Amino acid sequence: MPSDLTPAGVDPFDEAVYRAILVRRTAAPGDLAEELGCSSDRVARALDRLRDHGLVGRLAGNRRRYAAIEPQAAVAALVRARSAELDQVQAAAGQLALLFAAANSGTGEEIEIVTGSEALGRWFVQIQQEAREEVITLDRPPYALTTSNPIEQTGIARGVHYRAVYAPEALEWPGVLDDIRELISHGEQARVLPGLRIKLAIADRRIALMPLSLDLSEVRAAVIRPSTLLDGLIDYWEMCWRAAVPLLAPVEDPVSEEDRALLTLLVSGLKDEAVARQLDWSVRTMRRRISRLYELLGAANRFQAGAIAARRGWI
């Protein structure tokens, strides 16, 4: 059985199926099964793998039929894909070498480097699931996987305390403000702070997860265990928490829910257009509501409005 494509990751049987469909141009699994002396199911599985490799395509219609893709272009694309995978292996070897060097220098236990969005997501879930007392975070875009965090509600139900500091940019992402409202209703303490430059999650003050870049094309993050670096990150988080403004605090106030939401977004640092989008208002309507709140509070600007509203317990 020919195996010229094996170095490119194609199984010898799959290559035989590919050669057979090249002669016919199009075929159903049953058309090739008798020629190859095997079952239609085996041929169908091979055709699906060939489709994943980009060597055949499935035709439209209820009947399962496939068409061969011109070999010169298809095999060239397959080789490029395999080359890219090998480049990733080579890059991983560099990361492994760094971990090996760190282990030999005695620092491997304190800092671990993970790569890829999936690995980052797994670690974020793991440190929350293992938390017993508290999880504290700094949150800002972009988001590698999803903006929601379903693990948090489970943690809160177990008695884990969550405190989060959000960048104003996070509130501009579709659905994020609604997610935060939901989490606050379950017990999260949330604040907003302009100028956040990093993303960070710390569980029980014993382990931290911090992306090393905001570039999602090459996701790398550090898992940081007890060390002076972890102590410094905890101190930095505490500084951010003290400087941040409470977000959507559930309090009684003499203004409407919409007014309280407007005040909260104003003091978070969002621009007028972003505030209007979040509240589904026109900019003109939003500015008219701001003017009314300024008169009600006796304020001349956003800063004064936020400070007076906070003193009155409105936000």
KOLLUM-510300 format. One record per residue (C-alpha): residue number from 1; x, y, z; residue in one letter. Coordinates in steps of 0.25 Angstrom, whole numbers. Example, Ala and Ser with C-alpha at 12.3 -4.5 7.8 and 13.67 -1.06 7.14 Angstrom:
2
[atom 1, [49, -18, 31], "A"]
[atom 2, [55, -4, 29], "S"]
This chain:
315
[atom 1, [0, 0, 0], "M"]
[atom 2, [6, 13, -4], "P"]
[atom 3, [11, 23, 7], "S"]
[atom 4, [17, 35, 0], "D"]
[atom 5, [8, 44, 9], "L"]
[atom 6, [11, 38, 22], "T"]
[atom 7, [22, 48, 26], "P"]
[atom 8, [11, 59, 25], "A"]
[atom 9, [2, 51, 35], "G"]
[atom 10, [-7, 43, 25], "V"]
[atom 11, [-9, 29, 29], "D"]
[atom 12, [-5, 19, 18], "P"]
[atom 13, [-20, 14, 16], "F"]
[atom 14, [-25, 28, 16], "D"]
[atom 15, [-15, 31, 5], "E"]
[atom 16, [-20, 18, -3], "A"]
[atom 17, [-34, 24, -2], "V"]
[atom 18, [-29, 38, -7], "Y"]
[atom 19, [-22, 31, -19], "R"]
[atom 20, [-35, 24, -22], "A"]
[atom 21, [-44, 36, -22], "I"]
[atom 22, [-34, 44, -30], "L"]
[atom 23, [-37, 35, -41], "V"]
[atom 24, [-52, 36, -40], "R"]
[atom 25, [-52, 51, -36], "R"]
[atom 26, [-64, 49, -28], "T"]
[atom 27, [-69, 37, -20], "A"]
[atom 28, [-78, 31, -9], "A"]
[atom 29, [-71, 22, 2], "P"]
[atom 30, [-79, 10, -4], "G"]
[atom 31, [-73, 13, -18], "D"]
[atom 32, [-59, 11, -13], "L"]
[atom 33, [-61, 0, -3], "A"]
[atom 34, [-62, -11, -13], "E"]
[atom 35, [-49, -6, -20], "E"]
[atom 36, [-41, -5, -7], "L"]
[atom 37, [-47, -18, -2], "G"]
[atom 38, [-52, -13, 11], "C"]
[atom 39, [-65, -8, 18], "S"]
[atom 40, [-72, 5, 14], "S"]
[atom 41, [-71, 10, 29], "D"]
[atom 42, [-56, 9, 28], "R"]
[atom 43, [-55, 17, 15], "V"]
[atom 44, [-65, 27, 21], "A"]
[atom 45, [-56, 29, 33], "R"]
[atom 46, [-44, 31, 24], "A"]
[atom 47, [-51, 41, 15], "L"]
[atom 48, [-54, 49, 28], "D"]
[atom 49, [-39, 49, 32], "R"]
[atom 50, [-35, 53, 18], "L"]
[atom 51, [-45, 64, 18], "R"]
[atom 52, [-39, 69, 32], "D"]
[atom 53, [-26, 69, 24], "H"]
[atom 54, [-32, 77, 13], "G"]
[atom 55, [-30, 67, 2], "L"]
[atom 56, [-44, 64, -1], "V"]
[atom 57, [-57, 72, 1], "G"]
[atom 58, [-71, 67, 4], "R"]
[atom 59, [-82, 70, -6], "L"]
[atom 60, [-95, 77, -3], "A"]
[atom 61, [-107, 68, -2], "G"]
[atom 62, [-113, 57, 6], "N"]
[atom 63, [-105, 46, 0], "R"]
[atom 64, [-91, 45, 6], "R"]
[atom 65, [-81, 48, -6], "R"]
[atom 66, [-68, 54, -6], "Y"]
[atom 67, [-59, 61, -17], "A"]
[atom 68, [-44, 60, -18], "A"]
[atom 69, [-37, 74, -17], "I"]
[atom 70, [-26, 76, -27], "E"]
[atom 71, [-13, 70, -21], "P"]
[atom 72, [-3, 80, -24], "Q"]
[atom 73, [-10, 91, -16], "A"]
[atom 74, [-16, 82, -6], "A"]
[atom 75, [-3, 75, -2], "V"]
[atom 76, [5, 88, -2], "A"]
[atom 77, [-5, 93, 8], "A"]
[atom 78, [-4, 81, 16], "L"]
[atom 79, [11, 82, 16], "V"]
[atom 80, [10, 96, 21], "R"]
[atom 81, [1, 92, 32], "A"]
[atom 82, [10, 81, 37], "R"]
[atom 83, [22, 91, 36], "S"]
[atom 84, [14, 101, 45], "A"]
[atom 85, [11, 90, 55], "E"]
[atom 86, [26, 86, 55], "L"]
[atom 87, [29, 101, 58], "D"]
[atom 88, [20, 100, 70], "Q"]
[atom 89, [28, 88, 75], "V"]
[atom 90, [41, 95, 73], "Q"]
[atom 91, [35, 107, 81], "A"]
[atom 92, [30, 98, 92], "A"]
[atom 93, [44, 92, 93], "A"]
[atom 94, [49, 106, 96], "G"]
[atom 95, [39, 108, 107], "Q"]
[atom 96, [42, 94, 112], "L"]
[atom 97, [57, 98, 112], "A"]
[atom 98, [54, 110, 121], "L"]
[atom 99, [46, 102, 131], "L"]
[atom 100, [57, 92, 131], "F"]
[atom 101, [67, 103, 134], "A"]
[atom 102, [58, 109, 144], "A"]
[atom 103, [57, 96, 152], "A"]
[atom 104, [72, 94, 152], "N"]
[atom 105, [74, 108, 157], "S"]
[atom 106, [64, 106, 169], "G"]
[atom 107, [53, 115, 164], "T"]
[atom 108, [44, 105, 156], "G"]
[atom 109, [35, 103, 168], "E"]
[atom 110, [31, 117, 170], "E"]
[atom 111, [28, 121, 155], "I"]
[atom 112, [22, 112, 144], "E"]
[atom 113, [20, 117, 130], "I"]
[atom 114, [8, 112, 122], "V"]
[atom 115, [4, 115, 108], "T"]
[atom 116, [-9, 115, 100], "G"]
[atom 117, [-23, 120, 103], "S"]
[atom 118, [-28, 106, 107], "E"]
[atom 119, [-17, 104, 117], "A"]
[atom 120, [-19, 118, 122], "L"]
[atom 121, [-34, 115, 124], "G"]
[atom 122, [-31, 101, 131], "R"]
[atom 123, [-22, 108, 141], "W"]
[atom 124, [-33, 119, 144], "F"]
[atom 125, [-43, 109, 146], "V"]
[atom 126, [-34, 100, 155], "Q"]
[atom 127, [-29, 112, 164], "I"]
[atom 128, [-44, 115, 167], "Q"]
[atom 129, [-48, 101, 169], "Q"]
[atom 130, [-37, 99, 179], "E"]
[atom 131, [-39, 112, 186], "A"]
[atom 132, [-45, 111, 201], "R"]
[atom 133, [-45, 126, 206], "E"]
[atom 134, [-44, 136, 195], "E"]
[atom 135, [-41, 139, 180], "V"]
[atom 136, [-37, 154, 177], "I"]
[atom 137, [-35, 158, 162], "T"]
[atom 138, [-32, 170, 153], "L"]
[atom 139, [-40, 169, 140], "D"]
[atom 140, [-39, 176, 127], "R"]
[atom 141, [-40, 172, 112], "P"]
[atom 142, [-36, 165, 103], "P"]
[atom 143, [-42, 151, 107], "Y"]
[atom 144, [-36, 139, 102], "A"]
[atom 145, [-48, 130, 104], "L"]
[atom 146, [-61, 136, 109], "T"]
[atom 147, [-65, 148, 117], "T"]
[atom 148, [-73, 140, 127], "S"]
[atom 149, [-68, 132, 139], "N"]
[atom 150, [-78, 121, 143], "P"]
[atom 151, [-68, 115, 153], "I"]
[atom 152, [-70, 128, 162], "E"]
[atom 153, [-84, 125, 166], "Q"]
[atom 154, [-81, 111, 170], "T"]
[atom 155, [-69, 117, 178], "G"]
[atom 156, [-78, 127, 185], "I"]
[atom 157, [-88, 116, 188], "A"]
[atom 158, [-77, 109, 195], "R"]
[atom 159, [-73, 121, 204], "G"]
[atom 160, [-62, 126, 195], "V"]
[atom 161, [-61, 142, 196], "H"]
[atom 162, [-59, 149, 182], "Y"]
[atom 163, [-54, 163, 180], "R"]
[atom 164, [-51, 168, 166], "A"]
[atom 165, [-46, 181, 161], "V"]
[atom 166, [-50, 184, 146], "Y"]
[atom 167, [-44, 193, 136], "A"]
[atom 168, [-54, 202, 130], "P"]
[atom 169, [-51, 196, 116], "E"]
[atom 170, [-57, 183, 122], "A"]
[atom 171, [-71, 190, 123], "L"]
[atom 172, [-71, 193, 108], "E"]
[atom 173, [-71, 178, 104], "W"]
[atom 174, [-84, 173, 101], "P"]
[atom 175, [-91, 165, 112], "G"]
[atom 176, [-80, 168, 123], "V"]
[atom 177, [-88, 178, 131], "L"]
[atom 178, [-100, 169, 132], "D"]
[atom 179, [-90, 158, 136], "D"]
[atom 180, [-84, 167, 147], "I"]
[atom 181, [-98, 170, 152], "R"]
[atom 182, [-102, 155, 153], "E"]
[atom 183, [-89, 152, 160], "L"]
[atom 184, [-91, 164, 170], "I"]
[atom 185, [-105, 159, 173], "S"]
[atom 186, [-99, 146, 177], "H"]
[atom 187, [-88, 153, 186], "G"]
[atom 188, [-77, 158, 178], "E"]
[atom 189, [-71, 171, 183], "Q"]
[atom 190, [-67, 179, 170], "A"]
[atom 191, [-60, 192, 168], "R"]
[atom 192, [-55, 199, 155], "V"]
[atom 193, [-42, 206, 153], "L"]
[atom 194, [-37, 213, 141], "P"]
[atom 195, [-23, 210, 136], "G"]
[atom 196, [-22, 195, 139], "L"]
[atom 197, [-10, 190, 131], "R"]
[atom 198, [-10, 175, 135], "I"]
[atom 199, [-20, 163, 137], "K"]
[atom 200, [-18, 156, 150], "L"]
[atom 201, [-25, 145, 158], "A"]
[atom 202, [-20, 141, 172], "I"]
[atom 203, [-26, 130, 181], "A"]
[atom 204, [-25, 129, 196], "D"]
[atom 205, [-12, 138, 195], "R"]
[atom 206, [-4, 125, 192], "R"]
[atom 207, [-5, 124, 176], "I"]
[atom 208, [-6, 134, 165], "A"]
[atom 209, [-9, 134, 150], "L"]
[atom 210, [-5, 145, 142], "M"]
[atom 211, [-4, 146, 126], "P"]
[atom 212, [9, 151, 122], "L"]
[atom 213, [3, 159, 110], "S"]
[atom 214, [-10, 164, 105], "L"]
[atom 215, [-7, 159, 91], "D"]
[atom 216, [-16, 148, 89], "L"]
[atom 217, [-8, 143, 77], "S"]
[atom 218, [2, 137, 86], "E"]
[atom 219, [-4, 134, 100], "V"]
[atom 220, [6, 132, 111], "R"]
[atom 221, [3, 133, 126], "A"]
[atom 222, [11, 131, 139], "A"]
[atom 223, [6, 122, 150], "V"]
[atom 224, [12, 128, 163], "I"]
[atom 225, [13, 121, 176], "R"]
[atom 226, [18, 126, 189], "P"]
[atom 227, [29, 136, 187], "S"]
[atom 228, [33, 150, 189], "T"]
[atom 229, [27, 152, 175], "L"]
[atom 230, [14, 147, 179], "L"]
[atom 231, [15, 156, 192], "D"]
[atom 232, [17, 168, 182], "G"]
[atom 233, [5, 164, 174], "L"]
[atom 234, [-4, 163, 186], "I"]
[atom 235, [1, 177, 190], "D"]
[atom 236, [-1, 183, 177], "Y"]
[atom 237, [-16, 177, 176], "W"]
[atom 238, [-18, 183, 190], "E"]
[atom 239, [-14, 197, 185], "M"]
[atom 240, [-23, 196, 173], "C"]
[atom 241, [-35, 192, 182], "W"]
[atom 242, [-33, 204, 191], "R"]
[atom 243, [-32, 213, 179], "A"]
[atom 244, [-44, 207, 172], "A"]
[atom 245, [-59, 212, 172], "V"]
[atom 246, [-70, 202, 177], "P"]
[atom 247, [-78, 197, 165], "L"]
[atom 248, [-93, 195, 165], "L"]
[atom 249, [-93, 194, 180], "A"]
[atom 250, [-107, 188, 184], "P"]
[atom 251, [-112, 200, 193], "V"]
[atom 252, [-125, 207, 195], "E"]
[atom 253, [-126, 221, 189], "D"]
[atom 254, [-136, 232, 185], "P"]
[atom 255, [-132, 231, 170], "V"]
[atom 256, [-136, 221, 160], "S"]
[atom 257, [-129, 208, 156], "E"]
[atom 258, [-125, 215, 142], "E"]
[atom 259, [-120, 227, 149], "D"]
[atom 260, [-111, 219, 159], "R"]
[atom 261, [-106, 211, 147], "A"]
[atom 262, [-103, 224, 139], "L"]
[atom 263, [-95, 230, 151], "L"]
[atom 264, [-87, 217, 153], "T"]
[atom 265, [-83, 217, 138], "L"]
[atom 266, [-80, 232, 139], "L"]
[atom 267, [-70, 230, 150], "V"]
[atom 268, [-64, 218, 144], "S"]
[atom 269, [-58, 227, 134], "G"]
[atom 270, [-65, 222, 121], "L"]
[atom 271, [-67, 233, 110], "K"]
[atom 272, [-81, 238, 107], "D"]
[atom 273, [-83, 229, 95], "E"]
[atom 274, [-79, 217, 103], "A"]
[atom 275, [-89, 220, 114], "V"]
[atom 276, [-100, 222, 104], "A"]
[atom 277, [-98, 209, 98], "R"]
[atom 278, [-98, 202, 111], "Q"]
[atom 279, [-111, 208, 115], "L"]
[atom 280, [-117, 207, 101], "D"]
[atom 281, [-119, 222, 100], "W"]
[atom 282, [-116, 232, 90], "S"]
[atom 283, [-104, 241, 94], "V"]
[atom 284, [-114, 253, 95], "R"]
[atom 285, [-123, 246, 104], "T"]
[atom 286, [-112, 241, 113], "M"]
[atom 287, [-106, 256, 114], "R"]
[atom 288, [-120, 261, 118], "R"]
[atom 289, [-121, 251, 129], "R"]
[atom 290, [-107, 255, 133], "I"]
[atom 291, [-111, 269, 134], "S"]
[atom 292, [-123, 266, 143], "R"]
[atom 293, [-114, 258, 152], "L"]
[atom 294, [-104, 269, 153], "Y"]
[atom 295, [-115, 278, 158], "E"]
[atom 296, [-120, 268, 167], "L"]
[atom 297, [-107, 266, 174], "L"]
[atom 298, [-102, 280, 172], "G"]
[atom 299, [-90, 276, 164], "A"]
[atom 300, [-82, 283, 153], "A"]
[atom 301, [-75, 271, 147], "N"]
[atom 302, [-74, 255, 147], "R"]
[atom 303, [-64, 255, 159], "F"]
[atom 304, [-73, 263, 168], "Q"]
[atom 305, [-85, 256, 164], "A"]
[atom 306, [-78, 242, 167], "G"]
[atom 307, [-73, 247, 181], "A"]
[atom 308, [-86, 253, 185], "I"]
[atom 309, [-94, 241, 181], "A"]
[atom 310, [-84, 232, 188], "A"]
[atom 311, [-85, 240, 201], "R"]
[atom 312, [-101, 239, 200], "R"]
[atom 313, [-100, 224, 198], "G"]
[atom 314, [-106, 225, 184], "W"]
[atom 315, [-94, 217, 178], "I"]
